[in-house]
């Protein structure tokens, strides 16, 4: 009678690690596959731009085309980065958070291409002329400020920097992405003088994403405040009932 019990115990010992490894491996493989697919998809704007350049299809003004393309994709990746948290909370798919850093770095990559296009192809490294542009033309001023705001976010995007800064300070620093995104939309809006529908669309999406954060933040604060008030009310009533009993 002792053998079956011992066999069942031994079976649990050697099969449980295999089961747990299988359960753990499936999400890891799934997330790795998703990240790989997203990474390859994020390369599309650069591949498209290279193909258009190689086939001489950048239009009558190639510099303007490259500048607009890299700037537009910077905004797209910034909005995708900001949409990760709402999608994660609304859908319950917590693995989405693992895509946020990649999307943010692609946004920084494209804004660097945007800036390099301006200082190299447009201004030919004429730094004095660039400084005059930054001072005299408001849309360039706002765009330059937004670019500068993204630099510390890219430099501190690693897990090691999160540990060094601490979670709280890291989160406070990375809230600069809101200002950078707002500045990017204003930069685009002030740049376009005729048809402003596209920058207004980006502005509307950004308004929804930031509005969601405001509503959730204030909702959490109100829920905490209500919980504290209800606890204090219960403790007051319990204390009063005890005094009556005494």
C-alpha positions in Angstrom: 0.0 0.0 0.0 3.0 2.3 0.5 4.3 2.0 -3.0 1.4 3.9 -4.8 1.6 6.8 -2.4 5.4 7.0 -2.8 5.0 6.8 -6.6 2.4 9.6 -6.6 4.8 11.8 -4.6 7.7 11.0 -6.8 5.6 11.7 -9.9 4.7 15.1 -8.5 8.4 15.9 -7.8 9.7 15.2 -11.3 6.7 16.3 -13.3 5.9 19.6 -11.6 9.1 21.4 -12.8 8.3 20.3 -16.4 4.7 21.6 -16.0 5.8 24.9 -14.6 8.5 25.4 -17.2 5.9 24.7 -19.9 3.5 27.2 -18.4 6.2 29.8 -18.1 7.7 29.2 -21.5 4.5 29.7 -23.4 4.0 33.4 -22.4 7.7 34.1 -22.8 7.6 32.7 -26.4 4.4 34.6 -27.1 5.8 37.9 -25.9 9.1 37.3 -27.7 7.1 36.7 -30.9 5.0 39.8 -30.4 8.0 42.0 -29.7 9.8 40.6 -32.8 6.7 41.3 -35.0 6.3 44.8 -33.6 10.0 45.5 -34.1 9.9 44.4 -37.7 6.7 46.5 -38.2 8.4 49.6 -36.7 11.1 49.3 -39.4 8.6 49.8 -42.1 8.9 53.7 -42.3 12.7 53.5 -42.6 12.5 50.7 -45.3 9.8 52.6 -47.2 11.9 55.8 -47.1 15.0 54.0 -48.3 13.0 52.3 -51.1 11.6 55.6 -52.2 15.0 57.2 -52.2 16.5 54.3 -54.1 13.8 54.4 -56.8 13.9 58.2 -57.0 10.3 58.6 -55.8 10.7 61.2 -53.1 8.9 63.9 -55.1 9.9 67.3 -56.3 11.4 68.3 -53.0 13.1 65.2 -51.4 14.4 67.1 -48.4 10.9 68.3 -47.5 9.5 64.8 -48.0 12.1 63.2 -45.7 11.6 65.9 -43.1 7.8 65.5 -43.1 8.0 61.7 -43.1 10.4 61.4 -40.2 8.5 64.1 -38.2 5.1 62.4 -38.8 6.4 59.0 -37.8 7.9 60.5 -34.7 4.4 61.7 -33.7 2.9 58.3 -34.6 5.4 56.4 -32.4 4.9 58.9 -29.5 1.1 58.3 -29.6 1.6 54.6 -29.8 3.9 54.8 -26.8 1.3 56.8 -24.9 -1.5 54.4 -25.9 0.2 51.4 -24.3 -0.9 52.2 -20.7 -4.6 52.8 -21.5 -4.8 49.7 -23.7 -3.2 47.6 -20.9 -5.6 48.9 -18.3 -8.7 48.6 -20.4 -7.9 45.2 -22.0 -6.1 43.6 -19.0 -3.3 42.5 -21.3 -0.4 43.4 -19.0 2.2 42.1 -21.5 1.6 45.3 -23.5 3.8 47.2 -21.1 6.8 45.3 -22.5 6.3 47.1 -25.9 6.4 50.6 -24.5 10.1 51.0 -24.3 10.6 49.7 -27.8 8.0 52.1 -29.2 9.5 55.0 -27.3 12.9 54.3 -28.6 11.6 54.2 -32.2 10.0 57.6 -31.6 13.4 58.9 -30.5 15.1 57.2 -33.4 12.8 59.0 -35.9 13.1 62.4 -34.1 16.8 62.0 -34.4 16.4 61.3 -38.2 14.1 64.4 -38.3 16.7 66.6 -36.6 19.6 65.2 -38.7 17.7 65.9 -41.9 17.2 69.5 -40.8 20.8 70.2 -39.7 22.4 68.3 -42.5 20.3 68.3 -45.7 18.4 71.5 -45.0 20.9 73.7 -43.2 24.2 72.1 -44.2 25.5 72.4 -40.6 25.2 76.2 -40.7 24.8 76.4 -36.9 24.4 80.2 -36.8 21.6 80.0 -39.3 20.0 77.2 -37.3 20.1 79.3 -34.1 18.5 82.2 -35.9 15.8 79.7 -37.1 15.2 78.4 -33.6 14.8 82.0 -32.3 12.8 83.5 -35.1 10.5 80.7 -36.2 8.2 79.5 -33.3 7.4 76.1 -34.8 11.1 75.3 -34.9 11.6 76.5 -31.4 8.8 74.2 -30.1 10.1 71.3 -32.1 13.6 71.8 -30.8 12.4 71.9 -27.2 10.4 68.7 -27.7 13.5 67.0 -29.2 15.6 68.1 -26.2 12.9 66.7 -23.8 13.1 63.3 -25.4 16.9 63.0 -25.0 16.9 62.2 -21.2 14.0 59.8 -21.7 16.0 57.8 -24.2 19.1 57.8 -22.1 17.2 56.6 -19.0 15.1 54.0 -20.7 17.1 50.9 -19.6 16.2 48.8 -16.6 19.5 49.7 -15.0 18.6 53.4 -15.0 15.2 52.6 -13.5 17.1 51.0 -10.6 19.6 53.8 -10.2 17.0 56.6 -10.3 14.3 54.7 -8.3 10.9 54.0 -9.6 9.3 57.2 -8.3 11.9 59.6 -9.7 12.1 57.6 -13.0 8.3 58.0 -13.4 8.5 61.7 -12.7 11.2 62.2 -15.2 9.4 60.2 -17.9 6.3 62.3 -17.6 8.2 64.7 -19.8 7.0 62.6 -22.7 3.6 64.4 -22.3 5.2 67.8 -22.8 7.2 66.4 -25.8 4.1 65.0 -27.4 2.2 68.3 -26.9 5.1 70.2 -28.3 5.3 67.8 -31.3 1.7 68.4 -32.1 2.1 72.2 -31.8 5.2 72.0 -34.0 3.3 70.2 -36.7 0.2 72.5 -36.4 2.2 75.7 -36.7 4.3 74.2 -39.6 1.2 73.4 -41.7 -0.5 76.5 -42.9 -3.1 75.3 -45.4 -4.6 71.9 -44.6 -4.4 71.3 -40.9 -6.5 68.2 -40.7 -3.7 65.8 -40.1 -2.1 67.7 -37.2 -5.5 68.2 -35.7 -6.2 64.4 -35.9 -2.9 63.8 -34.0 -3.9 66.5 -31.5 -7.3 64.9 -31.0 -5.7 61.5 -30.3 -3.3 63.0 -27.9 -6.1 64.8 -26.1 -8.0 61.5 -25.6 -4.8 59.8 -24.3 -4.0 62.6 -21.9 -7.6 63.0 -20.9 -7.8 59.3 -20.0 -4.8 59.7 -17.7 -6.4 62.7 -16.0 -9.7 60.9 -15.4 -8.0 57.8 -14.1 -5.6 59.7 -11.8 -8.4 61.8 -10.3 -10.7 58.8 -10.1 -8.0 56.9 -8.1 -7.5 60.0 -5.8 -11.3 60.2 -5.2 -11.6 56.5 -4.5 -8.7 56.7 -1.9 -10.3 59.8 -0.3 -13.7 58.1 -0.1 -12.1 54.9 1.3 -10.3 56.9 4.0 -13.5 58.8 4.9 -15.5 55.6 5.2 -12.8 54.0 7.4 -12.7 57.0 9.6 -16.5 57.0 9.9 -16.6 53.3 10.8 -13.9 53.8 13.4 -15.8 56.8 14.9 -19.0 54.8 15.0 -17.2 51.8 16.6 -15.6 54.1 19.2 -19.0 55.7 20.0 -20.7 52.3 20.4 -17.9 51.2 22.8 -18.4 54.3 24.9 -22.1 53.6 25.1 -21.4 50.0 26.2 -19.1 51.2 28.9 
